Amino acid sequence: MQKNKFKDFLKLHFIVFIWGFTAVLGKLISIEAIPLTWFRITIASIFLFVYLGFKQVSFKISPKKMLHYAIGGFIIGLHWITFFYAIKISNVSITLAAMSTGALFASFLEPIFFKTKLKLYEILLSLIIVIGLIIINKVSPQYGLGILVALFSSFLSALFTVINANFIKNNNASVITFYELLFASLLISIGLLVQNDFSYDFFKLSQNDWLFIGILGTVCTAYALTASTELLKKISPFSIMITVNLEPVYGIILALLVFKDSENMNPAFYYASILILSVVLLNGYIKSKNTSHES
């Protein structure tokens, strides 16, 4: 039993490592944020379509659910566009530091969606995070726009997670993910068609770009989302949340190894990043203690 539990946590860390590598891939791929997101989502939805077909899972859903998943698809699509755009205009380290605020955004969104009370300690922790972000902006003022875009992306990620918490209760997570990715792909496709961006040049990518996009769509999106959903059957959501908070750590370390000098930041940046990550972990710890007392 303990051996299986260890394997499950090892698999979870591998998934979080993959998500950390996503930011590095976003920097390595030469195309802009919108086409990059389109390729990622489209490849992932095709991969999931084949996977669900192989597993003989029913795709049938009600029109109401179809609308819900379309909204979810719009949010996750916009999240990935802003995520990659933040990386393009700043760097991986800056983007991931700002993205680590997602858990705190979720703390403010949960009372709105689930009619719970906003807690004082969450406000205080949020103020500390704001201080951390101000420090990062002070030592890296040239990345100010990148920080703002990454914060908006982080908010969208939290909004997507909170909305999906309702969807997953009585539905197949893989089917939800497939439809959200499908609708995200369709919505971005409509935008690209309106702008007349679909052309031969749109699909004329370098071999490296095709390789990295293939990894991004299959391993970092379709596989990682499906595998993390499966792990929810074996590992508590809190344990997964705490581990996912290591994504910025993995991502920043990988970025330093891959991009070297372009990712080297002022020491104050790393102190501020550690401060933000510590606050996020503390928030998760307090929530777990409150939950155990309530039960």
Order of alpha helices (4+ residues) and beta strands (2+ residues): alpha-alpha-alpha-alpha-alpha-alpha-alpha-alpha-alpha-alpha-alpha-alpha-alpha-alpha
